[in-house]
Amino acid sequence: EQRGQLEVYLAYEPKERPDTKASGDYEGHVKKYSFKSDSVIELLKELQLKFEDELTEMNTEETNAINAHQLAQKARDQATSAKQASHD
């Protein structure tokens, strides 16, 4: 049974395609692509600038916090040293 179906399939010869009546008018039916993502690109650029500004601000705040901590630690160490020197 399968062999018979396979022989029918292999023996099939397609009919000739009819001539198209709209030949040569392909360009008239093609829609031109218009780029519509300008607003998306602008939004992404604005977000990138915002994120870069936030990163700079965070880095500045972190550096200031580190510096403040180091100054406080240095002052604490000096106060401890001064207290120990006064007891001696």
Secondary structure, 3 states (H helix, E strand, C coil): CHHHHHHHHHHCCCCCCCCCCCCCCHHHHCCCCCCCCHHHHHHHHHHHHHHHHHHHHHHHHHHHHHHHHHHHHHHHHHHHHHHHHHHC
